[in-house]
Amino acid sequence: MKFQISQKTYPGEFPRPTVNIEVHDDENLAIISTPWGSREGERFVRQILRDHYNLTLSDPEATSPFTKISSLSTQANCLRIAALLANESVFHKYNRTQYTTGCEILALSVNHAEITWIHFGQPHFLIFRDGNLQMIQGATDLAFQYNNEMPLPEKLIGIEKNIELETNSIVLQSGDKLVFLSRIVIPGSFFYEKIESRDDELICQKLFDLSVDQNPRDPFWICVLSLT
């Protein structure tokens, strides 16, 4: 499996941390993270998550302080446990006495046509199919709740010792593309503007333009991810 990435960032008028996306084709793993604090802490989260995901996937009997959920697949349990371990590790290393760093995260793994992901904070997750966008999982931002234009995360890995992670999976159809948007709200035009192109860069540019048109003051990051 190979990931193909097309991404763009728009600065707007308000500060928003730079989103990082890393893909590991040989591991069928992609991690999207946004640091709120030091980048050292964010890199630590990504490394712990990746290491423990691969460990638990290769050795299902590996000892873990977190219980597996019987209704989840092996893949989903591995992602969930790895993310929980990353959260606990960052909490103890950086934030036990005072907050110094945290990050929003979405990590996904691929098994043939099925993708499984864990989600904590931004970005929004959509699928581009047959020229249209469909919402898969939204993300809340405190800026929206407080009617504020300054981005403000609602959920961060590493801030609390115990968290509840969202873990889901979906089977992709041929030609599907994954779309990620880190922004306070999703532009309504995303859902009524049909995009005829199949080219990732052109799709990304069109969505970028729609986002700017919605509100040129809002900063955002947009990414189109294809699996080949």
N, C-alpha and C positions, 0 to 999 in steps of 0.2 A: 504494500500500500504506500502511495506517495501523496503527500499534501502539497497543494499548490496555493500560495497565498497572494492575495491582492489587498492592499490596505492603504488607507489615507487618514491623516490627522488634520483637524481644523482647530486653530488656537482660540477663536472667538475672542471675547473680551474678559473672560474669567479664567483663572488658573485651574487646570485639571492635570493630574499626573500623567506621564507618558505610559501608555499601555504597552506591555510586552507580550509577544506571542512567540513561543518556541515549539517546534515540531520535531518529532523523532520518528522518521519514517520506518526504521527497522523495528520500533517498538509499538507502532500504530497508536502513538500517543501525542496529544497536543495540549499545551497548557497556556492559558491566557491569564495574565495577572496584572493588577494595577496597584502600585505601591502608594500607601498613604503613610509616609515616614521614610525611613532609610531604605535605599535599594538593597542594602546588605540583607535586611530582613526578608525582603521579597525573594531575593535569590536563594536564601536559605529555605524558604517555603517550597519553591520549585524543586530544589535539589532533594529535600526530604520526601516530597510527594512522589517524584520520579523514582527514587531509590526504593521506597517501600512498596510502591505499586508493582515494580518489577520483581521484588523479593516475594511478595505474597502471591503474585501470579505464577511464579516459577515453583513456589513451594506452598501449596494451599494449607499445609499443616503448620506453617511457621507461627510461632507464638505471638499473640497480639493482646494488648489490654482491652481491645474493643471486640464486642460480640458480633459475629456475622448475622445478617438478617436472612432468614430462610427463604423469603419471597424474592430476594434479589439474586441475579445471576452471579457466577464467580467473578466475572469482569467488574460488575457493579460493586460487589463487596470489596474487591481489591482497591478500586478507586476511592470508595468511601473510607475504608480503614486508613489508606495512605494519607488522605486529606485530614482525617481526625488526628493522626499522628503528627502531621505537619503543624496543625493548629496548636496542639499541646506543646510541641517542641518550641515553637516561637513564643508562646505564652511564658514558658519557664525561662527561656534564654533572654528575652528582651523586655517582657512586659509584666513580670511578676510583681514588681514594686511600683512601677509607674509606666504609663504608656510611652513607648518610643517608636514603634512601627507596627504596621499591619498591612494587609493587602486584600483586595477583592480577587476572586479567582473563579475561573471556569476551566475544568480539565475534562477532556473527552478521550475515550479510547475507541478503536474501531475493530470490529470482528466481522469480516465479510461485509455485508450490507447493513449490519446493525451498529449503531453508535450508542455508547453509554457515556453519561456525563454527570459530574457533580458541579454544583453551582452555589456560590456564596457571594452575593453582591452583584455588581456589574460584570459583564455586559449583558444587554438583551440578546436573546438567541432566536433567530428566525431561519426559515428555509425558503430558498428561491426555487420554485417549481413551475415549469410551463409559463414562464414570464411573470409570475406573480409571487408575492411574498406571503408567507404564512407564519404567524406567531407560534413559537414553540415554548419559550419560557421568558417571561418578562423579568425585569429587575427594578426594584424600588430605590428611590433616592430621597434622602431627607429634604433636599431642596424643593422637591415637588410637594411634599407634605407641609412644609413651612412657607410655601409660595415665595421661594427665594431663587434667584438666578445663579447663585454660587453653588457649584457642585458640592455635595456633602454626602459621603457614603453612609448607608444604613447598616451594612454588615461588613465586618473585617475579620479575616483569619488572624488568630493570634491575640485578640483582645480579651477574650473570655476563655476560661479553661475548658468549659463544656459548651458545645454548639450543636445545633440540629442542621444537618446537611440535606439539601435536596438532591436526590439521586434518581435519574430517569434514563430511559432508553427509547430508541425509535429505529424502525427499519427504513432505510432510504430507498427511494426509487431511482432508476437509471436517470442520470442527468441532474439530480438534485445538487444544489450548492448550499453550503452553510453560510449564514450571514450573521455577523456579530456587530452590535452597535453599543458603544459606551457613551451614553448621553442621558440627560435627565428624563426626557420623554422621547418616544418614537414618533416621528412625523406622521400625521394621518395620511399624507400623500403616498407613503410607502405601500398602502393597501389598495389604492385605486389607480395607481399609475402602472400600466402593463409595460414591461421591458422586453422587447422582442429579441435583443441580442443574447447570444450564448457565451460571449467573450467575458471572462472574469473582470478584466480591467475596465471594460466599458460598463459593465453592471455596477462595479464599485464606483466609477465616476458618476453615473446617473444617480445612485443613492447618495453620494456625497453632495451633489448639486441640490437634490431634494432636501437634504438636511440643512444646508446653508439657507435655502429659500425659506424654510420653516421659521428660523430665527437666527439671523447672522451673528447674534451676540453669544450664542451658546457654543462652548467648545465641545468637540466630540471626536471619537475614533470609530472608523468603519472598516470592516474586513469581510472579504468574500473568500471562503475556503472551499476548494474542490478536492475531491478524492479520486485518484486515478490508479 
